[in-house]
Amino acid sequence: MSQTAANTTDVLVIGGGTGGYSTALRAASLGLRVVLAERDLVGGTCLHRGCIPSKAMLHAAELVDGITEARERWGVKATVDSLDWPALVATRDSIVARNHQGVAGHLRAAQVQVVQGSARLTGPRTVHIEGAGEFTARRGIVLATGSRPRLLPGLVADGRRVVTSDDALFATELPASVLVLGGGAIGVEYASFHRSMGAEVTLVEAAGRLLPLEDEDVSRHLARGLKKRGITVRTGSMLTATELLPDGVRATVRTPKGDELVVGAERLLIAVGRVPVTDGLDLAAAGLSADERGFVAPADRSRLETAVPGIHVVGDLLPPPSLGLAHASFAEGLLVAETLAGLPGRAVDYATVPRVTYSSPQTASVGLTEAEARARGLEIKVNTMPLAATAKGMVHGQGGMVKVIAAADGAGGHATGPVLGVHLVGPHVSEMIAESQLIVAWDAEPSDVAAHVHAHPTLSEAVGETFLTLAGRGLHQH
């Protein structure tokens, strides 16, 4: 096909999710001409099938839990008469729609050319977009095609009895019972949501603990909180058989001791991770290939550039240490856009990217776990404080904790080195992690943090007290 000026651009982004649209917006702000190809809706998984709609639903769950707490703990004679699921869905969808309009509006204002259609590589600088023809990118191409729910061999999601997280999000009704397979962030959040909505919930995780990538104390406190709410948690357990019934599933679960338990539920929700989407991308046409897990690895981590010069990768296509988190994808998009504009850019420091699970209780963390610090042979000092030791923690009554890991001086004294990791469990800790992100990223020492006064009464003062103790100035811990 002959090339026209209209089909020549500086940057061509394939995929309009968080990583893709952040790349496009930043590149456009730097004066580059940008084409963004998206076969669905800009905003991607996070906006339409993940972060935003699921957190809207979790907020509704929090409201339901609040009514129960008001009645049982505070003497407020309130009850939940019924749940208007269509009304909840309408509110959720309205929030998503407004966010979608916002993203689309930003792209229009930035003069990013959004082309609707599936895109495939035809060379190291060329892309064919279905219905729009061949495009050439002078500066480079950015792959931002995201991920989809991982399925297990032998399990077919029918959208009713066996479902993925996508299916569960758009279900027309809530189940009375659910078996959640997978104890990572997605599985824990959906288990928490369904329990709040009155379902009997069993949560099965093959690893020895929930959130296996988090600090062990985080896993322990989270499991305690979920069990307290009536969720059956089975870690170190495997799904060995599934029988579909007219009105649900009958699953066989093998426990760590080798016992086999039969669990019946209206719905089996598969939440065992996500896999990169490269279907139809034709990586080979540009001289690229995916690894055995489906990731497209960068040859240069500081620029997120592949082995083919000018082709960059952001978001869920990246292998670890990329985190598969929307906010990490956002940062990756900024880096790649600045790199394509000729700026030095700053590599994403994944060790200082916060991780959050929006269950009840919530978890939030940044930096090294205790096990990771010890595995590196570091001399450390660890301090943990229960949120219930603070007045505000008692008010919330949900338990939880603050755990801080800092480098020690090696003489058995106080922590005199930088803070290496901060780990939180409890109500609203997702809103408390930003302070700790700065502390870890700026290599602050406990004494640096201890010099600052935390408001009283707040949950955050537990963070302050933990640092005071590590600095040798604590009043409430020994």
N, C-alpha and C positions, 0 to 999 in steps of 0.2 A: 504494500500500500504506500502510495506517495505520502511524504510527510508534509504537513502544513504547519505554519507558525502557531496556529491555534492548538496544535497537538504537541508542541514543544514547551517544556517547562523547566524550571530549575530543580525542583524536588517533586518526586511522586511518592506519595504515601499509600500503601495498600493496607486498608483497615482503619476504621474510624472510631475505635475504642479509645480508652484513656491515653494509651501510649501514642496512638496514631494522631488523634486530634491535638494533643499537646505539642507533638512535633510540628504539625501543620501550622498551628497558631504562632508558635515561637519563630519558626522559619519565616512566616509571612511578616511578623513584626520586625524582622531583621532585613526586610526588603527583598526577600526571595519570592519568586513566583511559585505557587504550590498547587498541585492537583492532588486531591484525596479521593481514592476509589473505595467505595463501600457498597457491599451487595445487600446490606440490610439497612439498619438505621444508625446514624452517627450517635456515638455514646457507647456503643458496644455492649459487651456482656455486663460490665459493671453497672451501667445505667439502666439497662433494660431487663437483665435476667440475673443480676447478682447484687452488688453492694447496696444500691439505692432501694429497690423494691423489698429486698429481704430485711433491710434495717427499718424500713417503714413498718413492716409486719412485726418486727421485734419490738418496736415502740408500742404498737397496739398490745402486744403481749405484756409489756411492762405495765401498761395501764390496767389490764386485767389483774395482774399480780398485785398491783397497788390497792385495788378494791378488796381483794382477799386479805391483804395485810391490814387494811383499815378496819375491817370487821373483826379479824381474829386477834389483832395486837393492840389496836388503838381505840376500840370501843365505838367505832363509827358504824352505825347500823346500815350498811350498804351491801347490796348483793348484785351479782351479774345475772339478770333474768334470762338473757339469751344473747347470742352473738349474731349480728346481721352481717354475714360473710360478704354478700354483694356490696354492702356499704363500705366495709373495710377495704375490699378490692378497689372500689371506685376511688377512695381517698388515696390509696397507694398508687393507682394508675395516674391520678391527677398530678401527684408529686413527680412521678417519672416523666409525664408529658411536659410539665413546666421546665424540668431540667433539660429535656430533649430540645425544647424550643430555645432554651438559653444557649446550649452548645451550638445548635444550628445557626442561631443569630450571631454568635461570636465568629463563627467561620465565615458567614456572609460579610460581616463588618470588616474582617481581616482580608477580604477578597480572595479567600481560598476557593478554588474551583472544586466543588464536590460533584463527583461523577458516580451515578448509581449504576452498579453492575459488578459482576465478578471479574477479578483481575488475575492475569497470569503473566509470568515473566516470559519474555521472548528473547532476551539477551541481557548483558550486564548493565545496559542503560535503557532498555525498552520494555514496555508493558502493553499488553493488549487488554482493553477493558470491554467486556461484552456490551454490544450495542453502541459503543462510542469509538471503537477503532484502536489504532496503534498510537502510543504516546512515547516520547523520548524525554528523558530527564538528564539535563546537562550536568547538574551537580551530583545527583545520586538518587537512589531508591531506598525507601524505608519499609521494611516488612513488619507489620503490626497486626497480624491476623488473629491473634488471641488464642483461646482454648475452648474446649467443651468438656462436659462431665465424662469422667472415665467410667467405662462399664467393665464388668467382670465376665470371663468366659462362662458360657452356659446360662447367664442371666440376661433375659431380654426384657427391656423396659416396655411395658404396654401402656404406660401413662395413667394407669388406674390402680392396679395391685402392686406392680413393681415400677418404681418411678426414680428418676434422677432428681437432682435439686431443681433443675429447670421445670420438670413436670410438677413437682410439689409446689413450686411458686405459683403456678397458674392452674392449680386444681380448682374444680368448681365447688368442692365442698371439703370440709375437714374430716379426717378419719377419727374414729373413737379409739383406735390403737395403732401404733406405728413401731416398726422395728427399723432403727437407723443403723446402717452398716457403714462404719467409719467414724473414728473419734478425733479427726482433725477439726479445724475451725468450722468448716461447713457442716459437718455432721453434728458437732456440739451445738451449733446455733439452731439447726432445725430440730434437734431433740428438745432444746430449751423452749423453742416457740410452741411446738405441739403440746408439750406438757402444760404450758401456761394456758393453752386453749382447751385443756381438760382431757387430753388424750392420755392413755396409758402408754408409756414409752420405755422401750428397751434399747440401749445404746451398746453396740458391739464394736470393739476395736481389737485388731490382731496384735498390735504392740502391747507391751506390758503396762502401758498407761495412756491416758488421754493426752492429746496435744504432745506427742512424743518428741517433738523438736523443741519444746519449751523446757524451762527449768523444772526439775522434779518436784520442787515444792509448789510450783504453779499447778502441775498436774494433780497433786494430792489435794490441794485446797479446792480446786475446781471440782474434782470428783466428789469431795465431801459436800460441796454446795448443791450439786445436781442430785445426789442421793437424798439429801435432806428434803428436796422438793418432790421426791417420790419417783425419780427416774431410776430404772434398773440399769446399772453400769456393769458391763462385762468386758474387762480388758484381758489381753492374752488369749482371746477367744476367736474361733474361726467359724464362718458359715460353711457347713459341709453339704447341705442339701436344702432344696427349696421345692415345695409343692404348691402349685397354684390351685386355689379353691374358688368357687363361684363368687364368694364375698371377701376374699383376702388371700393370705398366704400362710402356709405352715412351714416353718424353717427349723432346721436342726443346727444347733450351735455346739461346737466342741470347746469345753473349758480347758484351762491350763492343766487341770488334773486328769484330763482325758475323758471326763464325763460328757455325755451327749444330752443336751437339753432340747426339748421341743418348744418353740415359741410361736404362738399364733398371733397374727396381727392383720388388721384390714389393709395395711400398706407396708411394703418393704421399700425403704428409701435408701438408694445407693449413693453414698457420699465418700468415695474412696479416692478422691483427688480429681485432677483435670489433666487433659492431654492437649498438646499444641495442635492447632489447626493449620495444616499445609495442603489440604485437599485442593487439587486443581491449580495450585500455585506454580507448578512446573519449575521447581527449583533447578533441575538439571539444565534447563535452557539457558540459565545464567551462570552455569558452572558451579552450582551449589548443591548440597545434599543435607538431609536431616540425619541426626544420629539415631541410634536404635530406640531411643525414647521419644523421638519426634522433634527434638529441639534443633534449632539452627544456631550453632555456636559461633560467637564472634572470634576472629583471629586477634583482634585488639580490644581488650576489655576497656581501655581508657577512652575509646571512641565508639565502642559497640559496632565496629566495622567487621564485616565478614572477610573471608579470604579473597573475595572478589572486591577489589577497590571500588568504593562508591556505593556498595550495598550494605546498609546498616539494619540492625535488628533491635526491636524494643518489645517490652511486655512479655507475655506468656510464652513466646517462642524461644526466649532465652533460657539456657540451662542454669542451674545453680552456679554461683551464689545468688543469682537473681531470685527474687522471692515470690514472683507471681502475684504481687499485690498491686492494686490500682495506683496507690501513691508512689510506689517504686517505678511503675510504668510512666507516670507523669514526669518524674525526675529524669528517667531515661530519655523521654521525648525531648526535654529541654537540652540535654547533653548532645543528642544527635543533631538537633536543629542548629545549635551553635557551632558544632563541628562542621556541618555542611556550609555554614556561612563563613567559615574561615577563622572562627574564634577558637581560642585554646580549649574552652570548655573545662569542666571539672568532673572527673569520673565519679560515679555514684558509689558512695561508701555504704555498702549493704549492712555493715555491722552497726550502723547508726540509724537504720530505717526501723521505725517502730512496728511492732506486730500486735494486732488486737483481735480478740474474739468477743463478739457482741452477745454472748449468752447471758444468763442470769445464774450465777455471778459472771461478770465480765473478767477477761484477763487482758493485760497489756504489758509489753516488755520491750526492752531495747538493750543491745549489747550482748555480752557473753553470759551463758548460764554458768552456774558454779562448776558443773562437770566439765564444760569446755575450758574454763580457766585452769582447772587443775590438770586437765589433759595436756595443756600447753606448758606445764611445769611452773606456772606462775605462783609466787608467794602471795596469798590473798587473805583478806579479812572479810568475813561475811556477817551481816547483821540482818535479823528478821524481826518485824514487829507486827502483831495482829492489829487489824483495823479496829477490832472491838476494844482495844486498849485506849482508844480515843473517845471523847464524848460523842462526836458526830458518828463514829462507827457504831456506838451503842444505839444511837437514834435509828440508824438504818437497820441494825439488827441482822445483817446478812453475813457476818464474818468477813473473811478475807485477810490479806496480809500485804506487807511491803517487804521486799527482800533486796538488799543492795550488796553487790560484790565489788570490792575495791582492792587495789594493790597494797600490800603491806610492806613494812620496812625490814621484815625478816628477823626482827629481834623480839617478836612477840608483843610488840606495843600496838599503838593505834595505826589505823590505815593512813599512811602518809603518801601513797601513790595515787594515780588517777582512778576514777570510778570506771569499772569495766562493764558493769551490767546492772540494770534495775528491772525488777519483776513485781507486778502488781496483780492482785486478785481481789475483786469486790465490786460494789455498786459504782457505776460511773467512772471506773478507772480509765476507760478509753479517753476521757477528757482530762486525765491527769498525767498522761505519758509525755506530753510535749516538753515539760520542764526537764524530765529525765533524759530525753533525747538530746537536748542542748548540753546537759551535764556530761554525758558520755562523749558526744561529738567534740566537745571543747576540752576534753581531757581534764576536767575539773577534779579537784581533790575534795574529800569530804569536808575539810576545813573551809574550803571556798564556799560550799553550799551552806554549811553551818552558820556562816556569817550573815545569812539572810533570814528574815523573820517570815514564817508562814502564818497565814491568817488563822484565827481561832474563833469558833470551832469549825474546822473543816476536816475532810478526809485527808487532804494534802498535808496537814501538819504531821501525820504519821510518817510521811516521806521526810519532812524536816527533822523529826525526832530521830529517825534512823541515821541520818547523816550526822546529827549532833553526837550520837553515841559512838559512831565510827571515828569521829574527831576527838573523842575523849571528853565531851562536854554534856553528854546526855544526863537528864534528870530522872527519867522514868524507866530506864533500862540499865542493867548492870552486866 
